[in-house]
Amino acid sequence: MSELKLLDGYSIDNAVELPQMSFRKMFRLALRTWPYMKPMLPHLLVLLAFYFSGGLLAMLTGLVGTDLFTNKVLVGEKLQPIQAIVLFVGDEYVTTDPEKLGKGVRKKSTSKGTKSKGIVFAGKGKKDSTDLDDIEPELTQEQRRVVRNRLILWGIFGGFFGSIIGMLMWYYSTWVWQSINQNLRVAMVERAENLSLKYHNNARVGDAIFRVYQDSAMIINLLQSGIISPLMTLYYIVIGLVFVTAFDPWFTLMVIVVGVPIGWVMVVSTPRIRRRSLTNRMANSDLTSRAQEVFAAIKVVKANRAESLVFNRFSTDSTRALNAAYFLRLDMVLLTTIVAMLGGSLFILSEYIMVKWVIENRETFLGAMVASLIGFVIWNYGALQIASGRIKGLQGSANGLLGIWMRMQDLFIALERAFYLLDLEPEVNDPDDPVSFPLPIERVTWEGVEFDYDVGKGVLKGIDLEARAGTVTAVVGATGSGKSTLMSLLLRLYDPLAGVVQVNDVDLRAMAIDDIRVNTAIALQKNVLFADTVANNIKFGKPDANRSAIEEAARVACADDFILEMPKGYDTELGERGGKLSAGQRQRLSIARAIVRDTPILILDEPTASLDARTEQQVLANLSEWARGKVVLLITHRLSTIMNADQIALLEDGRIVELGQHHDLMAKEDGRYRAFVEAELVGTEVTNDE
């Protein structure tokens, strides 16, 4: 496989194998989009009917209009019967020439050096030589002006109403396309949300965003460029070939001869276009990830004066994405140029032949069959215009097919990336017949629990722990000891590899995931707030919470004092990620968000890390009063937070090495908890001295 190299040696070929995109695989991918299209099926049928009928009507209108203008207005030939009806003119405008009405078959005279011809009328068997006396009178100047004016009026009328209908159909089709895209996009986000944290821990956020926002949009392109456009293009090609054949079959043969090398170019160019497309999408996915990382960490960037470093990285990724898009489109342009040159050669040759036939007054192949509608029995200026337009249309259709084929390579690669997300199976699933969450709650237990993120790197090793209702259990330990993972198992963000996590002796895996999380609230150390009102941020996990419940939760979290000082109180709009608030204020809102849910299990992950000592003690006192009858689990490093806990579990290297109350654990002279506390105290003293 040849290697595509971009700026800085960026290449996908060494890292990713080129997807094999056979017709069968493309068909399967297209078939998988059906569930997202099915709800819009009636609207799709309406659009298809409009496109096909509109295309046919436009083509017939073009034929009649061209004939009227070139042969009737400019040359002065009389009208066909249907044309007279459409223009609302009398019989004096209508031709009586049997040949022009398709009632006779023209035969060339055998006399040399003369242009005279004769007519053999069907069923009569006699020859009537044409001479000057037999020539049908042309339209008068006044009649030609009438035809011209009414043709203009029809053009204005058709253009006006056609524009209105076209605009309405454009809005209608946009709604249909976006609704289908919405169905796929929502399904992708739903699947991403249901995937376990193990997947999200190893995946870049920007890549998921690009898949959901950009790759999912290819379902619209599949409809437009992969289904409707090819159907319409083939439809126009068939119609065009029918018309060209009606003028003369030689043109059809010429089209086929030129079509063979065009098809060969499309086949040969496909692998290269596919590589370019994959490179382009990976580069843009990396760019999206880089942008997301930059803006998510903007404070860290500024604090470390790393703007130039971040800018250079972003610039490199942006240039890679630019080059990937450039090379993809460059190849498309080159291939389109080759096809255009082949089509142009056909057009020039056909123009020469047609002009020659017009000069010779040659008969068209099937012109007499439509002579009642248009006057193209012989090659004239109008026939030249229509046939030339059809040849040009076929050339355009060939370019269109090439463009469609090239876009389809990118389209199906994007769809494969989109369905990759949908194909991922959640590691944590609901049981077939879930049991209800046991209430009232009595205890939460971990029995022989083992877990790791990577094979061979145990995070939790044989954990045994019980937390009873009405008590506060503090889980402490060094960073990386497994504290947060222990709580994640309780939320079923992961499932243990061995052992069980139970509520009232009922295995969590026997319950529905939503049921577990409805009954478990968590206040995280990383306080994620949204650009919304204070009240809406507090009730984020319980949208139906009333104002009194919101205010009570804020009071327990000691957040009511600073909220009431805001310009609009609970209705004050917060900035992006709560940027208007201090770290301590954001933390208290996070605690209030967990409290307002009033769940039987409350998890507090470093809940007071950003609070001063007085506020911390007040919050803990309020929580102790509020949490009667509930299981409260506390993860923290702060000694002032854990000293009053009913039991303390010390984790070291994924194991609970000591369990008990603070004063009992401190009484052990060689105890590990005591050593942990003394180390924390030394660290605190050093910090204070500094």
C-alpha positions in Angstrom: 0.0 0.0 0.0 1.4 3.4 -1.0 1.8 5.8 1.8 0.1 9.2 2.0 2.3 11.6 3.8 1.2 15.0 4.9 2.9 17.8 7.0 5.3 16.6 9.6 5.2 13.1 8.3 1.6 12.6 9.3 0.3 9.4 7.8 -2.6 7.1 8.4 -1.3 4.2 6.4 1.2 3.1 9.0 -1.4 3.2 11.8 -4.7 2.3 10.2 -5.5 -0.3 7.5 -7.5 1.1 4.6 -11.1 0.0 5.1 -12.3 -2.5 2.5 -15.4 -0.9 1.1 -16.9 -3.4 -1.3 -20.3 -3.0 -2.8 -21.7 -5.5 -0.4 -20.3 -3.6 2.6 -21.6 -0.3 1.2 -25.0 -1.9 0.8 -24.9 -3.2 4.4 -24.0 0.2 5.8 -26.7 1.8 3.7 -29.2 -0.8 5.0 -28.3 0.0 8.6 -29.5 3.6 8.2 -33.0 2.4 7.5 -34.2 2.5 11.1 -33.4 6.2 11.3 -35.0 6.9 7.9 -38.1 4.8 8.5 -40.0 7.4 10.6 -39.7 9.8 7.7 -40.6 7.4 5.0 -43.9 9.1 3.9 -42.0 12.4 3.5 -39.2 10.7 1.5 -41.7 9.3 -0.9 -43.2 12.7 -1.4 -39.7 14.1 -2.1 -38.9 11.4 -4.6 -42.2 11.9 -6.4 -41.6 15.6 -6.6 -38.0 15.1 -7.9 -38.9 12.6 -10.6 -42.1 14.4 -11.8 -40.4 17.8 -11.5 -37.4 16.6 -13.5 -39.6 15.1 -16.3 -41.8 18.3 -16.4 -38.7 20.5 -16.6 -37.2 18.4 -19.4 -40.5 18.5 -21.5 -41.0 22.2 -20.8 -37.4 22.8 -22.0 -38.1 20.8 -25.2 -41.3 22.6 -26.0 -39.9 26.0 -25.0 -36.8 25.6 -27.2 -38.9 24.5 -30.2 -41.3 27.5 -29.7 -38.5 30.0 -29.5 -36.0 28.7 -32.1 -38.4 27.3 -34.7 -41.5 29.4 -34.3 -40.5 32.8 -33.0 -37.1 33.1 -34.8 -37.8 31.0 -37.9 -41.6 31.5 -38.2 -42.7 27.9 -38.5 -46.3 27.2 -37.6 -47.2 25.6 -34.3 -48.0 22.1 -33.4 -51.6 21.6 -32.2 -50.7 21.1 -28.6 -48.5 24.2 -28.6 -51.5 26.2 -29.9 -53.7 25.0 -27.1 -51.1 25.9 -24.5 -50.6 29.4 -25.9 -54.3 29.9 -26.4 -54.1 30.8 -30.1 -56.4 29.9 -33.0 -56.2 27.3 -35.8 -54.5 29.9 -38.1 -51.3 29.4 -36.0 -51.4 25.6 -36.5 -49.4 23.8 -39.1 -51.3 21.7 -41.8 -48.1 20.2 -43.2 -48.6 16.4 -42.9 -44.9 15.9 -42.5 -44.7 18.3 -39.6 -47.7 16.5 -38.0 -46.0 13.2 -38.3 -48.5 11.8 -40.9 -46.1 11.3 -43.7 -42.6 9.8 -44.2 -40.1 12.0 -45.9 -38.1 10.4 -48.8 -35.2 12.0 -50.4 -35.3 12.6 -54.1 -33.1 10.5 -56.3 -32.3 13.5 -58.5 -28.6 14.5 -58.3 -27.7 18.1 -57.4 -31.1 19.0 -56.0 -32.4 19.4 -52.5 -36.1 18.7 -53.4 -37.9 16.0 -51.4 -41.2 14.3 -51.4 -43.8 13.1 -49.0 -45.4 9.6 -49.0 -48.6 9.8 -47.1 -49.6 6.8 -45.0 -52.2 4.6 -46.6 -52.2 6.5 -49.9 -49.2 5.2 -51.7 -48.8 8.2 -54.0 -45.9 10.6 -54.2 -46.5 14.3 -54.0 -43.5 16.4 -55.1 -42.9 19.6 -53.2 -42.4 22.8 -55.1 -42.7 26.5 -54.3 -46.5 26.3 -54.5 -46.6 23.5 -51.9 -44.5 25.4 -49.2 -46.6 26.1 -46.2 -46.9 29.8 -45.3 -44.9 30.9 -42.3 -46.3 32.8 -39.3 -46.8 36.5 -39.9 -44.7 39.0 -37.9 -47.7 39.8 -35.8 -48.3 36.1 -35.1 -44.7 35.6 -34.1 -44.9 38.5 -31.7 -48.0 36.9 -30.2 -46.2 33.6 -29.8 -43.2 35.4 -28.3 -45.2 37.4 -25.8 -47.3 34.5 -24.6 -44.1 32.4 -24.3 -42.7 35.1 -22.1 -45.8 35.3 -20.0 -45.7 31.5 -19.5 -42.0 31.9 -18.6 -42.8 34.6 -16.0 -45.7 32.5 -14.6 -43.7 29.3 -14.5 -40.7 31.1 -13.0 -42.8 32.8 -10.3 -44.7 29.7 -9.1 -41.7 27.4 -9.8 -39.6 29.6 -7.4 -42.3 29.5 -4.7 -42.7 25.7 -5.0 -38.9 25.3 -5.2 -38.4 27.4 -2.0 -41.1 25.5 -0.1 -39.7 22.1 -1.2 -36.2 23.2 -0.2 -37.4 24.0 3.3 -39.4 20.8 3.4 -36.5 18.7 2.2 -34.2 20.4 4.7 -36.6 19.5 7.5 -36.7 15.9 6.3 -32.9 15.5 6.1 -32.3 17.1 9.4 -34.9 15.0 11.1 -33.2 11.8 9.9 -29.8 13.1 11.0 -31.4 13.9 14.3 -32.6 10.3 14.7 -29.0 8.9 14.1 -27.3 11.6 16.2 -29.6 11.0 19.2 -29.0 7.3 19.0 -25.2 7.8 18.9 -25.3 10.1 22.0 -27.6 7.7 23.8 -25.2 4.8 23.1 -22.2 6.9 24.2 -23.9 7.8 27.4 -24.7 4.1 28.1 -21.1 3.0 27.5 -19.1 2.3 30.7 -16.5 4.8 32.0 -13.8 2.3 30.9 -14.5 3.3 27.3 -14.7 7.0 28.0 -11.4 6.9 30.0 -9.6 5.6 26.9 -11.3 7.7 24.3 -10.8 11.3 23.3 -13.8 13.5 23.9 -13.2 15.4 20.6 -13.3 12.2 18.6 -16.7 11.3 20.0 -17.9 14.9 19.3 -16.6 14.7 15.7 -18.3 11.3 15.2 -21.7 12.6 16.6 -21.6 16.0 14.9 -19.8 15.4 11.6 -19.8 11.6 10.8 -23.5 11.3 11.7 -24.4 14.0 9.2 -23.3 11.6 6.4 -26.7 9.9 6.7 -28.1 13.0 4.9 -25.4 12.7 2.3 -26.3 9.0 1.9 -29.8 10.0 1.1 -28.8 12.9 -1.2 -25.6 11.7 -2.7 -25.9 7.9 -2.3 -29.5 7.3 -3.1 -31.5 10.2 -4.5 -28.7 11.8 -6.6 -27.6 8.6 -8.3 -31.3 7.7 -9.0 -31.9 11.1 -10.4 -28.7 11.1 -12.4 -29.4 7.7 -13.8 -32.9 8.8 -14.5 -31.6 11.9 -16.4 -29.1 9.7 -18.3 -31.8 7.3 -19.4 -34.1 10.1 -20.4 -31.2 11.9 -22.2 -30.2 8.7 -24.0 -33.9 8.2 -25.1 -33.9 11.7 -26.5 -30.5 11.4 -28.1 -31.5 8.1 -29.7 -34.7 9.7 -31.0 -32.5 12.2 -32.9 -30.0 9.6 -34.0 -28.7 6.3 -32.6 -25.1 7.2 -33.6 -25.0 9.6 -30.7 -25.9 6.8 -28.2 -23.1 4.7 -29.6 -20.7 7.7 -29.1 -21.9 8.2 -25.5 -21.2 4.5 -24.8 -17.8 4.6 -26.3 -16.8 7.6 -24.2 -18.5 6.0 -21.1 -16.1 3.0 -21.0 -12.9 5.0 -20.2 -14.9 7.2 -17.7 -16.0 4.0 -15.9 -12.4 2.8 -15.9 -11.2 6.1 -14.4 -13.8 5.8 -11.6 -12.7 2.2 -10.7 -9.0 2.9 -10.7 -9.3 6.1 -8.6 -11.5 4.6 -5.9 -8.7 3.3 -3.5 -6.8 6.6 -3.6 -9.9 8.6 -2.9 -10.8 6.3 0.0 -7.4 6.8 1.5 -7.6 10.5 1.2 -11.1 10.5 2.8 -9.9 8.5 5.8 -6.9 10.7 6.2 -9.2 13.8 6.1 -11.6 12.5 8.7 -8.9 11.4 11.1 -7.1 14.7 10.8 -10.3 16.6 11.5 -11.2 14.4 14.4 -7.7 15.1 15.9 -8.3 18.8 15.3 -11.6 18.7 17.1 -10.1 16.9 20.0 -7.3 19.4 20.2 -9.7 22.3 20.2 -11.8 20.7 22.9 -8.8 20.1 25.1 -7.5 23.6 24.6 -10.7 25.4 25.7 -11.4 22.9 28.5 -8.0 23.6 30.1 -7.8 27.3 29.3 -7.1 28.3 32.9 -4.3 25.8 33.2 -2.8 27.1 29.9 -2.8 30.7 31.0 -1.6 29.9 34.5 1.4 28.1 33.0 2.1 30.6 30.3 1.7 27.8 27.8 -0.2 29.8 25.1 2.6 29.5 22.6 3.0 25.7 23.1 -0.8 25.1 22.8 -1.0 27.4 19.8 1.8 25.6 18.0 0.2 22.2 18.7 -3.2 23.5 17.5 -1.6 25.1 14.4 0.1 21.8 13.5 -3.1 19.8 13.8 -5.0 22.5 11.9 -2.5 22.5 9.1 -2.7 18.7 8.9 -6.5 18.9 8.6 -6.1 21.6 6.0 -3.7 19.6 3.9 -5.8 16.4 4.2 -8.9 18.3 2.9 -6.8 20.0 0.2 -5.3 16.7 -1.1 -8.7 15.0 -1.1 -10.2 17.8 -3.1 -7.2 18.1 -5.4 -7.6 14.4 -6.4 -11.3 15.0 -7.0 -10.6 18.0 -9.2 -8.0 16.1 -11.2 -10.3 13.2 -11.8 -13.2 15.5 -12.7 -11.0 17.3 -15.2 -10.1 14.0 -16.9 -13.8 13.1 -17.2 -14.6 16.6 -18.4 -12.0 16.3 -21.1 -13.5 13.0 -22.3 -17.0 14.4 -22.2 -15.8 17.6 -23.9 -14.4 15.6 -26.8 -17.7 13.9 -27.3 -19.5 17.2 -27.2 -17.2 18.9 -29.8 -17.5 15.9 -32.2 -21.3 15.7 -31.8 -21.7 19.5 -32.4 -19.8 19.1 -35.7 -22.0 16.2 -36.8 -25.2 17.9 -35.8 -24.4 21.2 -37.6 -23.5 19.2 -40.7 -26.9 17.5 -40.5 -28.7 20.8 -40.1 -27.1 22.1 -43.2 -28.1 18.9 -45.1 -31.7 19.2 -43.8 -31.4 15.6 -42.6 -34.3 13.7 -41.1 -34.3 12.9 -37.4 -34.6 9.2 -36.4 -37.9 9.3 -34.5 -38.9 12.9 -35.0 -42.2 12.0 -36.7 -43.4 10.2 -33.5 -43.5 13.5 -31.5 -44.4 15.9 -34.3 -47.7 16.7 -32.8 -45.9 18.1 -29.8 -42.6 19.6 -31.2 -41.5 20.2 -34.8 -38.2 18.2 -34.9 -39.0 15.9 -37.9 -35.9 17.2 -39.6 -32.6 18.6 -38.2 -33.2 22.3 -37.7 -31.9 24.9 -35.3 -34.2 23.8 -32.5 -33.2 20.2 -32.9 -29.6 21.3 -32.8 -30.2 23.2 -29.5 -32.1 20.3 -27.9 -29.7 17.5 -29.0 -26.7 19.6 -28.1 -28.3 20.3 -24.7 -28.9 16.6 -24.2 -25.3 15.7 -25.1 -24.1 18.4 -22.7 -26.5 17.0 -20.1 -25.1 13.6 -20.5 -21.6 15.0 -20.1 -22.7 16.7 -16.9 -24.4 13.5 -15.7 -21.1 11.7 -16.2 -19.3 14.3 -14.1 -22.1 14.1 -11.6 -21.8 10.3 -11.3 -18.0 10.6 -10.8 -18.6 13.2 -8.1 -21.2 11.1 -6.4 -18.9 8.1 -6.5 -16.1 10.0 -4.9 -18.3 11.5 -2.3 -19.7 8.1 -1.5 -16.2 6.8 -0.6 -16.0 9.6 2.0 -19.6 9.0 3.0 -19.3 5.3 3.7 -16.1 5.8 5.6 -17.9 8.4 7.8 -20.9 6.1 8.2 -18.6 3.3 9.3 -17.1 5.7 11.9 -20.5 6.7 13.1 -21.7 3.1 13.4 -18.5 2.2 15.2 -19.9 4.1 18.2 -23.3 2.4 17.8 -21.6 -1.0 17.6 -19.9 -0.7 20.9 -21.7 -2.8 23.4 -22.1 -1.4 26.9 -20.1 -3.4 29.5 -22.8 -2.6 32.1 -26.3 -3.7 31.1 -29.7 -4.1 32.7 -30.8 -7.6 33.6 -33.6 -9.2 31.6 -35.9 -9.2 34.6 -34.6 -6.5 37.0 -35.7 -6.4 40.7 -36.7 -3.2 42.4 -34.3 -1.2 44.5 -34.9 -2.4 48.1 -36.5 0.2 50.4 -36.2 1.3 53.1 -32.4 1.0 52.9 -30.6 -0.9 55.7 -27.0 -1.3 54.4 -24.7 -1.3 51.5 -22.0 -4.0 51.3 -19.0 -4.9 49.2 -18.1 -8.6 49.4 -14.8 -10.0 47.9 -14.9 -7.2 45.3 -12.1 -7.2 42.7 -11.7 -4.8 39.8 -9.1 -3.4 37.4 -9.1 -1.2 34.3 -6.3 -3.0 32.5 -5.6 -6.7 32.7 -3.0 -7.5 35.3 -3.2 -4.2 37.1 -5.6 -4.8 40.0 -7.2 -1.6 41.4 -9.4 -3.3 44.0 -8.4 -6.6 45.5 -10.8 -8.5 47.7 -12.7 -5.5 49.2 -15.1 -6.3 52.2 -17.0 -3.4 53.6 -20.4 -2.6 55.1 -22.0 0.8 55.4 -25.3 0.9 57.4 -28.1 3.4 57.2 -27.9 6.3 59.6 -24.1 6.2 59.6 -21.3 8.1 57.8 -18.6 5.9 56.4 -15.4 7.6 55.4 -13.1 6.0 52.8 -9.5 7.4 53.0 -6.2 6.5 51.4 -3.4 7.8 49.2 -4.1 8.9 45.6 -4.7 5.9 43.4 -5.6 3.6 46.2 -9.1 2.9 44.7 -11.4 5.1 46.7 -13.3 6.6 43.7 -13.4 3.3 41.9 -15.1 1.8 45.0 -17.9 4.4 44.7 -18.1 4.0 40.9 -19.0 0.3 41.5 -21.8 1.4 43.8 -23.2 3.5 41.0 -22.7 0.7 38.5 -20.5 2.8 36.3 -18.5 -0.4 36.3 -19.2 -4.0 37.3 -16.7 -5.8 39.6 -14.7 -8.6 38.0 -15.2 -10.7 41.1 -17.4 -10.4 44.2 -20.6 -8.5 44.6 -21.9 -5.0 45.6 -25.2 -5.3 47.4 -28.0 -3.2 48.8 -29.9 -5.0 51.6 -28.3 -8.2 50.3 -29.5 -7.7 46.8 -26.8 -7.7 44.1 -26.7 -4.5 42.1 -26.5 -6.5 38.9 -30.0 -7.7 39.6 -31.4 -4.2 39.4 -32.0 -1.7 36.6 -29.2 0.8 36.2 -31.6 3.7 36.3 -33.2 2.4 39.5 -29.8 2.3 41.2 -28.8 5.8 40.1 -32.3 7.3 40.9 -31.7 6.2 44.5 -28.0 7.3 44.7 -26.8 10.9 44.7 -23.1 12.0 44.4 -21.4 15.2 45.0 -18.1 15.1 42.9 -14.8 16.8 43.7 -14.9 18.3 40.2 -17.8 20.7 40.3 -19.4 20.8 36.9 -21.9 23.6 36.6 -23.7 24.9 33.5 -24.5 28.2 31.9 -27.9 28.4 33.5 -29.7 29.8 36.6 -28.6 28.8 40.1 -31.9 27.0 40.7 -31.6 25.0 37.5 -28.1 24.0 38.4 -29.2 22.7 41.8 -32.1 20.8 40.4 -30.1 19.4 37.5 -30.5 15.8 38.8 -34.1 16.3 39.8 -35.9 18.5 37.2 -39.2 18.3 39.0 -37.8 19.7 42.3 -39.8 22.7 43.5 -38.4 26.0 44.8 -38.8 25.1 48.5 -36.8 21.8 48.0 -34.1 23.8 46.1 -33.8 26.4 48.9 -33.7 23.7 51.6 -30.9 21.9 49.8 -29.0 25.1 49.4 -29.4 25.8 53.2 -28.0 22.3 54.1 -25.1 23.0 51.8 -24.5 26.5 53.3 -25.0 28.0 49.9 -28.1 30.1 50.6 -26.2 33.0 52.0 -24.2 33.8 48.9 -27.1 32.9 46.6 -29.3 35.5 48.2 -26.6 38.1 47.7 -26.7 37.6 44.0 -28.6 40.1 41.8 -31.5 37.8 41.1 -31.0 35.2 43.8 -31.8 31.7 42.7 -32.7 33.0 39.2 -29.2 34.5 38.6 -27.5 33.2 35.4 -24.2 31.6 36.0 -21.3 31.8 33.5 -19.8 28.9 31.5 -18.9 26.1 34.0 -19.9 28.5 36.8 -17.1 30.8 36.1 -18.7 33.6 38.1 -18.3 31.7 41.3 -15.4 30.8 43.6 -14.3 27.2 44.0 -15.9 27.0 47.4 -19.2 28.4 46.1 -19.2 25.9 43.2 -18.5 23.1 45.6 -21.5 24.0 47.9 -23.8 24.1 44.8 -22.5 20.7 43.9 -23.4 19.4 47.4 -26.8 21.1 47.2 -27.4 19.3 43.8 -26.8 16.0 45.5 -28.9 16.8 48.6 -32.0 18.0 46.6 -32.4 14.5 45.2 -33.1 13.2 48.7 -31.8 9.7 47.9 -31.3 6.9 50.4 -27.6 6.7 49.4 -25.4 9.8 49.3 -21.8 9.8 48.1 -19.5 12.8 48.8 -16.3 12.8 46.9 -13.9 15.4 48.5 -17.0 17.5 49.3 -15.3 20.1 51.4 -11.8 20.4 49.7 -12.4 24.0 48.7 -14.2 25.1 51.9 -12.8 27.0 54.8 -12.7 25.3 58.2 -15.8 27.1 59.6 -18.0 26.5 56.6 -16.8 22.9 56.4 -17.9 22.1 60.0 -21.2 23.8 59.4 -21.9 21.8 56.2 -20.9 18.5 57.9 -23.2 19.3 60.9 -26.1 20.0 58.5 -25.4 16.8 56.6 -25.3 14.8 59.8 -28.7 16.1 60.7 -30.2 15.8 57.2 -28.9 12.3 56.5 -30.6 10.3 59.3 -31.8 7.0 57.9 -29.5 7.3 54.9 -26.2 5.7 53.9 -23.6 8.4 53.6 -20.2 7.5 52.1 -17.4 10.1 52.3 -14.2 10.2 50.3 -11.7 12.7 51.6 -8.2 13.5 52.6 -9.1 16.2 55.1 -8.8 14.9 58.7 -11.3 17.5 60.0 -13.8 15.9 57.7 -13.3 12.2 58.7 -12.7 12.5 62.4 -16.4 12.4 63.3 -17.3 9.6 60.8 -19.0 6.5 62.3 -16.4 4.3 60.6 -13.3 4.9 58.6 -11.9 2.5 56.0 -8.3 2.9 55.0 -7.4 1.7 51.5 -3.9 0.9 50.5 -3.0 -0.6 47.1 -6.6 -1.7 46.5 -7.2 -3.3 49.9 -8.9 -2.2 53.1 -6.0 -2.5 55.6 -7.8 -0.9 58.6 -11.4 -0.3 59.6 -12.9 1.5 62.6 -13.5 4.8 64.3 -10.9 7.6 64.4 -10.0 7.3 68.1 -9.8 3.5 68.0 -7.5 3.5 64.9 -5.3 6.3 66.3 -4.8 4.2 69.5 -2.8 1.6 67.5 0.8 2.7 67.9 2.0 0.9 64.8 -1.3 1.3 63.0 -1.4 2.2 59.3 -4.2 4.7 59.8 -2.2 6.5 62.5 0.8 6.6 60.2 -1.5 8.0 57.4 -2.8 10.7 59.7 0.6 11.7 61.0 1.9 11.9 57.4 -1.1 14.1 56.5 -0.5 16.3 59.6 3.2 16.7 58.7 2.2 17.7 55.2 -0.3 20.2 56.5 2.4 21.7 58.8 4.9 22.0 56.0 2.3 23.7 53.9 1.4 26.1 56.7 5.1 26.9 57.3 5.5 27.7 53.7 
